[in-house]
Amino acid sequence: MTANADDIARLRVWADDEGWNPGRSDIHAFFATDPHGFLVGRLNGEAVASVSAVRYGGDFGFIGFYIARPAVRGQGYGIQLWRAGMARLAGRTVGLDGVTGQQENYRRSGFRRAWNNIRYEGVPSGADPSAASDGIALIDARTVPFAQLAAYDRRFFPARRDSFLATWIGLPDRTGFAAVRDGELRGFAAIRPCAGAARIGPLYASSPGVAEALVGRLASAVPGQPVAIDIPDSNEPSVALAERLGLTPSFEAARMYTGPVPEMDLPGLYGITSLELG
C-alpha cells in the first residue's frame, strides 16, 4: 500500500540501519517528488518492507528504498513490493542503484549495469575553493534563477525533476553553491547533514578545478568533519580528485537501467545526487 507520513519517516531510519547514510531531511524532497511513489508492506499491521517507485515525467522512473526488515527476509514480502513498484513504472525506462548482493536479481528483472557509484569518504585535505579560476565565481545556488538551475540539472539526469530540485536546494539544512562565469553555469553542488559523513550531491562541474572548488567551499561549511561523495567510476577525473583529497572508498552500488543508458553529460557528473532517487 502507499506509504503514510509515519512510514516516510520510518524509511530514513531503515536506510540508516542498512548503512546507506541518508540525509536527515532527504525524505522531504523525495516525498515532494512523487507522494504516491512510496510503497510499504505490512504484516499484522506492522510495516516490514518497502520500495519506492518514483515517476519522473512521462517516460522515466527510479527504484529505491528496496528493503525487507531482517526478521522477514526470505519470506517473499520484498518481492511482492518489488513487483508492485515495477508495475507502477511499467512502460518507462527505470533506473536504480543496486547494492552488490542484489545486482544479480536486478539483472534477472531486466536491468543492466551502466557504471558503479563508489562512495568516497573522509575529511578533504587541500581542497582549494579558488581552484576554478578563469573568472569563475562561486555563488549561493539559491540566488540562481530556478529555471536556469533546473535546465542545468537536466543535463545530468534523464528527466526534468523540478519539484525534487526546488525542495532539495530549499531545505534549511542544505548548503549549495553554483559556479558561474559570464552568467553561465559551470558547476553546481550541495551538501546535507547525515547521521554519518555529510553527503555532497549533486556535484556537477565543467572541469576538475571547478569540482575541487565546489568541494572545498562545501567542506568549509562542515569544517573538520568527514564528507561523502557518490562518484561514478566512469568519471576518472572525479575519482582522481577524491583520492588526491584523501577520500577513500566506503560503499559501492551499481547504477543500472532497463533499456539503453539515458543520454546525460557523464563527463560533468562528478557526483550523483542520491542513491534512492537518482
N, C-alpha and C positions, 0 to 999 in steps of 0.2 A: 504494500500500500504506500501511498505518498507520505513522505515524512512530515511530521508536525514540527512546531518550533522547538520543542524539547528534544526531538530526535536530531534536529540540525545541530544543536549544541553538543549532543552526545557524539556525533560523528567526529568532531575535533578531538575529543578525548580518546575515542577508539584509534584514530590515526596516530595520536601521540603514543598510545600503547604499542602500536606496530613499529615505532621508531622512525616515523616519517617526518616528525618535527614540523607540523603545520603552523602557519602564522596564527597568532592568538585571535585575530579578528578576521581571518580569511573567509570564514563561513558566511559573513555578512555580504561580501562581494559575490560569493558563489550562489547564495540563495537569490540575490537580486537578478542574477543572470537568467535563471530558469526555475521559478519556485516549484514547478511540478516535476523537476528532473531528479529528485532525490527520493529513493525508494528504500523502505525498510521491511524486513520480515520479522514477524512476531511469533513467539512460541508461548502459549498460555498467557498471552497479553504482554509479554516482555520482548523488547527489541533484541534480536540476536544476530541479525545480518543486515548488510546494507550494500547499496550500489548507487552511484549517480550516473544518469544518462542525460546529459545536458545538450539541448539543441542550440545550435548557432545558425542563424539564418535559415535558409530552406534546404541546404544540402550538406551540412556538416554537423557532427556530434562528437562528444567526448565522454568516455567512460572513466569513472574514478570511484574512490571510496568503496572498492570491492572488498568487503570484509565480512568474514564469518567469525563470530567470537569463538575463542578456543574451545569452550565446552561443547559446541555443536558442530565442530568441523568434521567433515567426512560423512555427514548425515544427509546431504542433499539440499540443505536450506540455501546455501550460497548459490548453487547453480540455478535454482528456481528464480532467484532475483536477477542473476545474470541474463537469463532468457527474457525476463520481463524488461530489463533495461535495453537489451539489443532490439527487442520488438518495438520499443518506443523510438528507436533511432533507425528503423527499417527504411531502406531506400537512400540513406545518406552514407557518405564516406565517414568512417568512425576512427577516431584516434584514441590512444591510451598510452600510459607509461606503465609498463609491466615489470614487476619485480621478478628476480631471477627464477624463483620457484614456480611462477605461474606462466612463464613465457611459452612453454610447450602447449599448455592448454589454450592459450590465446591463438597460437598458430593453428590449432585444430578448429578454431572458430573463424578462421579466415584472415587473421591478422598477420602482417609481415613486418619485420624489423626495418626501420629506416636509419636509426642510429642509436647509440646509447647515451643517456644523460648521466653524467658522472658528477656526483656532489663533491665539490672541493670545499674544504672547511678549515678554518683556523683564524688566527689574528694576522691580518695582512701586514707584511713588513715592507716598507719602502714604497707603497702606492703613492704616486705623485699626483695631486689634484691639478697640477699645471701641465701634465704630460700631453694634453690635447694640443696645445699651442696653436699656431697658424690662425690666429684670430677667432678661435672658438671660445665661447663663454659658456659657463655652466650656470643655469638659472633654475629657480624653483619651477618644477614641472607644472604646478597648479596655475602658474601665470601664463602658460602657453594656451592659445585658443584651442578649445577642446576639439574642434573639427580637425585642426592640424595634427594634434596629438593622435586622434583616432585614425586618421589616414596613415600616419607613420606606423602605428601599431599594426595596421592591416598588412604591411609589407612582410611582417614576421609571423603572421598567424593565418590559418586557412580561411577565416571568415571574419566579418565585422563583429565586434563584441563591445559595442558602445556602452551598454548597461553595466557590463562587467568592469570595463576600464574606468568609467566615471566613479564607481564605488571604490574600486581598487586604489585609485590615487587620492580619493577624497576622505578615506577613513582617517580619523585623527591620530592614529598611532603610526602613520606612514610618513616617510621622508622620500621625496622623489626629485631628481634633477634631470634637466634636459640640456643637451649640448647643442648650441646654436651658433651658426655663422651666417651673417648676412640674411637673417630671418629664416634660414633653412635649418631644419632639424638634422643633426649629425649623430645624435645618440639620445638615449633615454634609459633611465634605470630607477628602481625604487627599492627601499629596504623596509622590512617589517619585523617586529619583535616576535619571538617564538619561545617555547619553553627551553629550547637549547640555543644553538647559534642563531643569530639574527639572519634572516634569509634575504638575499638580494635577488630580485626578479620582478620584471624582466631586466635584462641587460642587453641593450641594443647599441651598436656602435659602428661607425664607419671605418674605424681603424683600431689597432691595439692601443694606441696612445689615448684615443677617446675613451675606450673601455677602462684603461688604467685610471684616467682622471675621474671617471664616474665612480669607480670602486673606491678610490681614495677619498672623494668627497663624502660618499655614503658611510664609509668606515669611520670617518670623523664624527658621525652622528652617534656612534656607539664606541667611543674610544676605549682601546684595550680589550674589547670584547671580541669573541670569535664571530665570524660571519660564514655563511654557506652560499654557494652558487651552484645551481644545477646546469652543468655545461655540456652541450652536445659534443661528443668526442670527434665528430666530423669537423669541428672548428678548431683546427690545430693551433692557430694563434691564441685562442682563448685558453686552451689547455696550457700552453707555454706561459701565458701571463699568470695563470693561477699558480703554477709551480714556481715561477720566479718570485711571486709574492709570499711564498712559504705555505700555501694552502695544500692540503693533502686529501686524497680520496677517502670518503667515509660511507658512501652509499651509491648504488647504481640501479638504474631501471632502463629498459629498452623502450624508446618511442616507436610505437607500432601503429600501422594503419591498415584498414581494409581498402583494397584498391590501390591505385598509384599514390605515391607520396605527393601531397599537395605542393604547388609551387609557392615558394617563400624565399626571402632573402637570407638564405642559410649562412653565407659568409658574415653577415652582420648580426647574426643571432649568437651573442656571446654567453647568454644565459637565459633559460626558459623562465616563464612566469611562475608556473606551479605544476606539480605532478598530478594534481587532482582534476584541474580543468584546462590544462594545456598552457 
